Structure formats: structure tokens, C-alpha cells
């Protein structure tokens, strides 16, 4: 299946912020490669290439395939590209459930009675399509929710404060892309 331009734009954005191999002691995700956490995704096929230091095309394909599954699960190709980028980036940074809840919360804020279940299903997609003229508001609302989320993380665990500026810059960049 050919991947959309929107996916490639979003993937490029995410990889710009996630970098390559990282293992920062205070990062709750532990060791990551291109943002894929070994702690949360220990069976990801790419770890075999990372562990053998094989930075060849198979590793790049494994990264792209991993992220494409998330993109498809979130149904991002059915959402306007600006909003799809934000939802995808939230999922990579916070998890798919939080991405769905934040999108649904923003849609509720403009009057749509959605269940905040985190599942981007038919009703959420239909609501996104019905509210496309309000995409800027939805995008800004989601941005505020992200900032609140990061504030809560730092307030709960001050060791995470060193990541705050990066999180905020990344969040703002989603509305500037």
C-alpha cells in the first residue's frame, strides 16, 4: 500500500524530534530508537538491527512500518493533514489513547457530544469531517491540552522538567507546520 504524503510529512516531523538512539536515565521511556521505546515495545522488530548496529535499510523500513501502523490505527488519512499531524505526534509522545481523548475533548469543546474513550472510530472521524472549518480551533485546543499534560507531568515529577522546553517546542511546531 502506498503511504500518503501526509504520513510522510508527519513521520519526518516526528523523527526530527525523536532523533535516533537515546537512553536518557530520567526518561521514563528508557532506551528509544527514533522514539520507539524498548520498555513499551520490547518486541519491535527493529531492536534486532539496533542491537547488532545494523543501520541499514531494514532498520529504516522497520521504523517506518512501526509508525505507519499507528498512523493507520488512528485513521489519520481520514483527518485533515494539520490535525492528523498533531494527533499522530501526540500518539507518539503520549500514547494513542491520549491522542484520541485529546482530539475528542477538543471536538466536545465545539459542541459535539462524543464519548471520551480515546478510540478514533467512525463517530470521531465523522465529527472531524463535519468540523473541518473549525480545524484551527481544534488544533489550538489540542495544543492547550498537551501543554496542560506536560505541566502535570512536571508538577508530579520535577526530574521531568529538563524535557519541558523540548516538549513545548515540539507542541508549538505542530501548529506551525
Secondary structure, DSSP 8 states (H G I E B T S, - for coil): ----HHHHHHHHHHHHHH-SEE--TT-TT-SEETTEETTT-TT-TTHHHHHTT--SHHHHHHHHHHHHHHHHHTTGGGS-HHHHHHHHHHHHHH-HHHHHHHHHHHHHHTT-----SS---HHHHHHHHHTGGGHHHHHHHHHHHHHHHHHHHHHH-GGGGGGHHHHHHHHHHHHH-
